[in-house]
């Protein structure tokens, strides 16, 4: 069974390019531009990794999307992308249990695939403990 990734980003070009890259890496990929669509996707299929932009134009930011989806799927891994300072973003996520990874924008295809692999490998290591 393929690893399933949900990309939540309100920028179509960003969302589509990440989708195509991750599909070429062998992942199953769904996309959403809003929290409501992300919620609908997670009610239809099981997601292993949420790849979400921190600053969405939606009613909630990426961190809130992650928190709300993790209420449904507690072991959901999260990779937060941002063009903001990572220190600022990490400060906003301090209360999390460490299941959130970070990726600075702009990023290369290689750094995206490496961050995805790292997030998923960290999840595998924790399940082995």
C-alpha positions in Angstrom: 0.0 0.0 0.0 1.4 3.4 -1.0 2.1 6.1 1.6 -0.7 8.7 1.4 0.1 12.4 1.5 -2.3 15.3 1.7 -1.0 18.6 0.5 -2.9 21.7 1.8 -1.8 24.9 0.1 -3.9 27.8 -1.3 -1.5 28.5 -4.1 -2.5 26.2 -7.1 1.0 26.2 -8.7 2.7 25.3 -5.5 0.1 22.6 -4.7 0.3 21.1 -8.2 4.1 21.1 -8.4 4.4 19.4 -5.1 1.8 16.8 -6.1 3.5 16.0 -9.4 6.9 15.6 -7.7 5.6 13.4 -4.9 3.6 11.3 -7.4 6.8 10.7 -9.3 8.4 9.5 -6.1 5.7 6.8 -5.7 3.5 8.4 -3.1 -0.3 8.5 -3.3 -1.1 12.2 -3.2 -4.3 14.2 -2.6 -4.6 18.0 -2.5 -6.8 20.6 -0.9 -6.9 24.4 -1.0 -9.0 24.8 2.2 -9.5 23.3 5.6 -13.0 22.1 4.6 -11.6 20.2 1.6 -8.8 18.7 3.7 -11.4 17.5 6.2 -13.4 15.9 3.4 -10.3 14.1 2.0 -9.3 12.7 5.5 -12.9 11.4 5.9 -12.6 9.5 2.7 -9.1 8.1 2.9 -6.4 7.4 5.5 -3.5 9.9 5.3 0.0 9.2 6.5 1.5 12.7 6.1 0.0 16.2 6.0 2.1 18.6 4.0 0.6 22.0 4.8 1.5 25.7 4.3 1.6 27.7 7.5 -0.1 30.8 6.1 -3.3 29.9 4.3 -5.9 32.4 3.1 -8.5 30.1 4.6 -10.3 30.6 7.9 -7.5 28.8 9.7 -3.7 28.6 9.3 -1.7 25.5 8.5 -1.0 24.8 12.2 -4.7 24.9 13.0 -5.4 22.6 10.1 -2.7 20.2 11.5 -4.2 20.3 15.0 -7.7 19.7 13.8 -6.8 16.8 11.5 -4.7 15.3 14.3 -7.8 15.2 16.5 -9.2 12.8 13.9 -5.9 11.0 13.1 -3.6 11.3 16.2 -0.6 9.7 14.6 -0.7 11.9 11.5 2.7 13.2 10.6 2.9 16.9 9.7 5.3 18.8 7.5 4.7 22.5 7.7 6.0 24.7 4.9 6.6 28.4 5.3 8.2 31.4 3.8 8.4 32.9 7.3 11.3 32.6 9.8 11.5 29.0 11.1 12.2 30.4 14.6 8.8 32.2 14.5 7.0 29.1 13.3 8.8 26.8 15.8 7.8 29.1 18.6 4.2 28.8 17.5 4.4 25.0 17.6 6.2 24.5 20.9 3.3 22.8 22.5 3.3 20.1 19.9 4.7 16.6 20.7 7.4 16.8 18.1 5.4 15.3 15.3 5.8 18.4 13.2 8.6 18.9 10.7 9.4 22.2 9.0 10.5 23.1 5.5 11.4 26.7 4.5 10.1 28.2 1.2 11.4 28.4 -1.4 12.6 24.8 -1.4 14.1 22.6 -4.1 12.5 19.4 -5.3 15.3 17.5 -3.5 14.8 19.2 -0.2 11.0 18.5 -0.4 11.5 14.8 -1.1 14.1 14.6 1.7 11.9 16.4 4.2 9.0 14.0 3.3 11.2 10.9 3.7 12.6 12.2 7.0 9.1 12.9 8.4 7.9 9.5 7.4 11.0 7.8 8.7 10.7 9.6 12.1 7.1 8.1 12.3 8.4 4.6 11.6 11.1 4.9 14.3 8.5 6.0 16.9 6.2 3.1 16.0 9.1 0.7 16.5 9.8 1.9 20.1 
